[in-house]
Amino acid sequence: MEITLEQIIKTIGEIAYIPDLDGDTELIESGLIDSFDMISLISEITYTYGVEVPVVEIDPINFATARDILETLMRLKR
């Protein structure tokens, strides 16, 4: 299954209401998602896209924006 930026944005939107969310919206640094949202997001990613996110990959750098999340997932899928 190909994962797209639009799908990641939609998944984030299902976890946290963020108006005008795009691929470069800062999620963590801006406080738009918190640690509970992050856990929910990782759980949803695993369920929806079948990509396991190891604990060592749960880093603000990998989840800073939707684009960063997509890049992380594509790397983990390889």
C-alpha positions as CSV (number, residue, x, y, z in Angstrom):
1,M,0.0,0.0,0.0
2,E,1.4,3.4,-1.0
3,I,1.1,6.0,1.7
4,T,0.5,9.6,0.6
5,L,0.9,12.9,2.3
6,E,-2.8,13.4,2.0
7,Q,-3.5,10.2,3.9
8,I,-1.1,11.2,6.7
9,I,-2.8,14.6,7.0
10,K,-6.2,12.9,7.2
11,T,-4.9,10.5,9.9
12,I,-3.5,13.4,11.9
13,G,-6.8,15.3,11.5
14,E,-8.7,12.3,12.9
15,I,-6.5,12.4,16.0
16,A,-6.4,16.2,16.6
17,Y,-8.5,19.0,15.1
18,I,-6.0,21.3,13.4
19,P,-7.4,23.9,11.0
20,D,-5.4,24.5,7.9
21,L,-3.2,21.5,8.4
22,D,-0.7,20.9,5.6
23,G,2.4,18.9,5.1
24,D,4.7,21.5,6.7
25,T,2.6,22.5,9.7
26,E,4.7,22.1,12.9
27,L,2.9,19.6,15.0
28,I,4.9,19.2,18.2
29,E,6.9,22.4,18.5
30,S,3.8,24.4,18.1
31,G,1.9,22.3,20.6
32,L,-0.8,21.2,18.1
33,I,-0.4,17.6,19.3
34,D,0.7,16.4,22.7
35,S,2.1,13.2,24.0
36,F,-1.3,11.5,24.2
37,D,-2.1,12.5,20.6
38,M,1.3,11.1,19.6
39,I,0.5,7.7,21.1
40,S,-2.9,7.7,19.3
41,L,-1.2,8.7,16.1
42,I,1.4,6.0,16.2
43,S,-1.3,3.4,17.1
44,E,-3.4,4.6,14.1
45,I,-0.4,4.5,11.8
46,T,0.4,0.9,12.8
47,Y,-3.3,-0.1,12.4
48,T,-4.0,1.7,9.2
49,Y,-0.8,1.5,7.2
50,G,0.7,-1.7,8.8
51,V,4.0,0.1,9.7
52,E,5.4,-0.7,13.1
53,V,7.1,2.3,14.6
54,P,10.0,1.2,16.9
55,V,10.4,3.1,20.1
56,V,13.8,4.4,19.0
57,E,12.0,6.1,16.0
58,I,9.5,8.0,18.3
59,D,11.5,11.2,18.1
60,P,10.1,14.7,17.7
61,I,12.3,15.1,14.6
62,N,10.5,12.1,12.9
63,F,7.1,13.5,13.8
64,A,7.5,17.2,13.5
65,T,5.3,17.6,10.4
66,A,3.1,15.4,8.3
67,R,5.9,15.4,5.7
68,D,8.4,14.2,8.3
69,I,6.0,11.4,9.4
70,L,5.6,10.3,5.8
71,E,9.3,10.2,5.2
72,T,9.8,8.2,8.4
73,L,7.1,5.7,7.4
74,M,8.5,5.3,4.0
75,R,12.0,4.6,5.5
76,L,10.5,2.1,7.9
77,K,8.6,0.3,5.2
78,R,11.8,-0.6,3.2
